[in-house]
Structure formats: C-alpha cells, structure tokens
Amino acid sequence: MKPISQSHLDLRSVRALILDADGTLWYGDRSVPGVPELFAFLREQRIAHIIATNNSVHPAPVILAKLERFGVRLGAEHLITCTEVTSSYLKDRFPRGAKVYPIGQRGLLEALQAGGYEILTDVSQKADAVVVGADPTLTYEKLKYAVLHIQRGAIFVGTNPDVVSPNSEGLLPEAGAIQAAVAAATGISPVVMGKPQPYLFQMAVKKIGSQPAETAVIGDRLDTDILGGHTVGLHTILVETGVDRASSISEKQVNPEMVVTDLVALVQAWREQLQCVGCAG
C-alpha cells in the first residue's frame, strides 16, 4: 500500500497543526498507528498543535487521560472540544443562570455547568435552550422533553453534526442522528457548533496563536474536518484511518490538499520534505 494517496501540500510551510481525535488518533479505546511518533515529531520541530474534537461525550481531562494511555502527555492548552464552543455560543446569548435542557453525557453537562447554566431534567420549567450532543444512553423520555421544550420556544443547539462516529465496533450513531430525530419531530433545525462550522477552528487557531495560512488540519472526515478547514483558510490533510478514504473525494466533492494512509506516513512525508533542500515549494 502506498503511504500517500495524493499530495498538493508543501508541509514545510506548516507551523501549526489542528488534530481531530476520533478516527484520527484512536478508534474507541484503541490507538491508531503512529500517535506517539507524530507528537514527538511535532515537539521536535516546534510545530504548535492542538486537538479539536467534535466529541461531546467526554470532558477534557478524560480525553487527555486517554491520550496519555497511548503514550502522549498533553496539557489542557492542547485541547478544545465542541462542548467548550457550545458553552461560549450560549454565553453570547444568555446570562448566567439561563435554563438549558441537554441531551448528552458528562462532557456536555460539565461544560454547561461550568458556564453557569441551570440544567433542566423535564418540562416542569421553561428552557431557554435545548442542547443536543452524543448520548449512548438516549431514551424516548429524553427525546420527548427536548421536543416539548423546543415547541415551547427554546432555541435548538447541536454540539456537532456527526451522524456516526468511528469505533472498534464500526460506525456508531452520533449527535447528528439524535438531532435529526428532534428536528423531524419539531420541524426546526439546530444551530450546530462543531466541525465543519468555523467556530471550533477559529477558537483552536486563537488558542495556539497561529495564522490560518501556516496552519493545517488533519482528520478522517471530509465533511467535517476537511470542509471545515476550507471554510477558515487552513491547509487540509485527510488520514485514511477513520470514516473517509481518497475514494470518497469524488462522491463528497471535498478536496484535501494531502491524503495519507496513516500518521506514520504523514511523519515520513513531513521529514522527507524538510530534508529536501532545494526542492520546489
């Protein structure tokens, strides 16, 4: 298998990297090949880096602890989540203490609580917003209350649009699938925060202090990672370890500048370009 499917990217111009997590660094509880080697290379070359994830299930400490099990130790400054972006979006629209009905897990709940919002559990009070993320414990009751709150005037916010998420079992239903059910019952579409919307990328670039022209995003999904990178002027790298392959490009009509089979191939290509003195840019 050839390590690079296609490349139109001069990696020597990249001084910052935004990394996807699920499907790019791991599948469920299993690491993809080359994770420690990639981060060692980024440190060695002093390339700024941050993980920007559409995963709304886990809070930041859990995600960082997972990465540490795979041999990489990072601080909180190297991670931004769609739940963090969601909380920021709500802060621009509601005061502290606003009432939010969430469908989601610990990552979303902790982000909302940290933002100062009151978490509702039923329809006994009027919600200002319904926020829907991924929820492996989804029940009919949760869907029912979300629909009723939106019918009564709550705004509808989605943490991320992913319909499925790569896992060791296969592609599992994600936040977008739940949002679709709520939208079908209410006739109202959510305002979505995560990739490919620009919010997560813009916050990531700001957090690591880079410029878009010198920043690349690497991810396994054309319709979130790569499309979102295009919207804010980032370089784009598709890695074939999760949802999409080079063969998906013609179907989805989203064109990354580089396609690599895995992270090992990316590091190899990056080193080769850096060592190629006098090569055309």
ChimeraX attribute file (.defattr): number of C-alpha atoms within 10 A of each C-alpha:
attribute: neighborCount
match mode: 1-to-1
recipient: residues
	/A:1	5
	/A:2	8
	/A:3	15
	/A:4	18
	/A:5	16
	/A:6	16
	/A:7	14
	/A:8	11
	/A:9	17
	/A:10	15
	/A:11	21
	/A:12	15
	/A:13	14
	/A:14	19
	/A:15	19
	/A:16	23
	/A:17	25
	/A:18	28
	/A:19	23
	/A:20	24
	/A:21	20
	/A:22	24
	/A:23	24
	/A:24	25
	/A:25	27
	/A:26	22
	/A:27	20
	/A:28	15
	/A:29	13
	/A:30	14
	/A:31	19
	/A:32	19
	/A:33	16
	/A:34	17
	/A:35	19
	/A:36	20
	/A:37	14
	/A:38	19
	/A:39	19
	/A:40	14
	/A:41	14
	/A:42	17
	/A:43	11
	/A:44	9
	/A:45	12
	/A:46	11
	/A:47	14
	/A:48	18
	/A:49	26
	/A:50	22
	/A:51	22
	/A:52	26
	/A:53	24
	/A:54	29
	/A:55	27
	/A:56	28
	/A:57	23
	/A:58	19
	/A:59	19
	/A:60	21
	/A:61	13
	/A:62	13
	/A:63	19
	/A:64	20
	/A:65	14
	/A:66	18
	/A:67	20
	/A:68	13
	/A:69	12
	/A:70	18
	/A:71	13
	/A:72	16
	/A:73	14
	/A:74	14
	/A:75	10
	/A:76	12
	/A:77	12
	/A:78	18
	/A:79	22
	/A:80	22
	/A:81	27
	/A:82	28
	/A:83	31
	/A:84	24
	/A:85	23
	/A:86	26
	/A:87	22
	/A:88	16
	/A:89	14
	/A:90	20
	/A:91	16
	/A:92	8
	/A:93	10
	/A:94	13
	/A:95	12
	/A:96	13
	/A:97	12
	/A:98	17
	/A:99	20
	/A:100	24
	/A:101	29
	/A:102	24
	/A:103	25
	/A:104	23
	/A:105	19
	/A:106	14
	/A:107	23
	/A:108	29
	/A:109	24
	/A:110	17
	/A:111	22
	/A:112	24
	/A:113	15
	/A:114	11
	/A:115	19
	/A:116	16
	/A:117	22
	/A:118	16
	/A:119	16
	/A:120	17
	/A:121	15
	/A:122	16
	/A:123	14
	/A:124	9
	/A:125	11
	/A:126	17
	/A:127	25
	/A:128	22
	/A:129	22
	/A:130	24
	/A:131	28
	/A:132	28
	/A:133	31
	/A:134	31
	/A:135	20
	/A:136	13
	/A:137	9
	/A:138	13
	/A:139	10
	/A:140	8
	/A:141	10
	/A:142	17
	/A:143	17
	/A:144	14
	/A:145	21
	/A:146	28
	/A:147	22
	/A:148	19
	/A:149	24
	/A:150	23
	/A:151	14
	/A:152	12
	/A:153	13
	/A:154	20
	/A:155	18
	/A:156	24
	/A:157	21
	/A:158	26
	/A:159	30
	/A:160	32
	/A:161	27
	/A:162	24
	/A:163	16
	/A:164	16
	/A:165	22
	/A:166	20
	/A:167	17
	/A:168	12
	/A:169	8
	/A:170	13
	/A:171	14
	/A:172	13
	/A:173	16
	/A:174	23
	/A:175	26
	/A:176	22
	/A:177	17
	/A:178	23
	/A:179	30
	/A:180	17
	/A:181	13
	/A:182	23
	/A:183	16
	/A:184	12
	/A:185	16
	/A:186	16
	/A:187	13
	/A:188	16
	/A:189	15
	/A:190	21
	/A:191	16
	/A:192	22
	/A:193	24
	/A:194	29
	/A:195	26
	/A:196	25
	/A:197	20
	/A:198	17
	/A:199	19
	/A:200	26
	/A:201	28
	/A:202	14
	/A:203	16
	/A:204	25
	/A:205	22
	/A:206	12
	/A:207	15
	/A:208	17
	/A:209	12
	/A:210	16
	/A:211	14
	/A:212	20
	/A:213	14
	/A:214	16
	/A:215	23
	/A:216	26
	/A:217	27
	/A:218	27
	/A:219	29
	/A:220	28
	/A:221	29
	/A:222	26
	/A:223	18
	/A:224	21
	/A:225	28
	/A:226	26
	/A:227	22
	/A:228	23
	/A:229	30
	/A:230	19
	/A:231	12
	/A:232	17
	/A:233	15
	/A:234	23
	/A:235	25
	/A:236	27
	/A:237	29
	/A:238	29
	/A:239	30
	/A:240	22
	/A:241	23
	/A:242	23
	/A:243	20
	/A:244	18
	/A:245	18
	/A:246	20
	/A:247	10
	/A:248	14
	/A:249	15
	/A:250	9
	/A:251	8
	/A:252	12
	/A:253	11
	/A:254	15
	/A:255	18
	/A:256	25
	/A:257	15
	/A:258	21
	/A:259	26
	/A:260	25
	/A:261	19
	/A:262	22
	/A:263	24
	/A:264	18
	/A:265	19
	/A:266	22
	/A:267	19
	/A:268	13
	/A:269	17
	/A:270	17
	/A:271	15
	/A:272	13
	/A:273	16
	/A:274	14
	/A:275	11
	/A:276	11
	/A:277	8
	/A:278	6
	/A:279	8
	/A:280	7
	/A:281	9
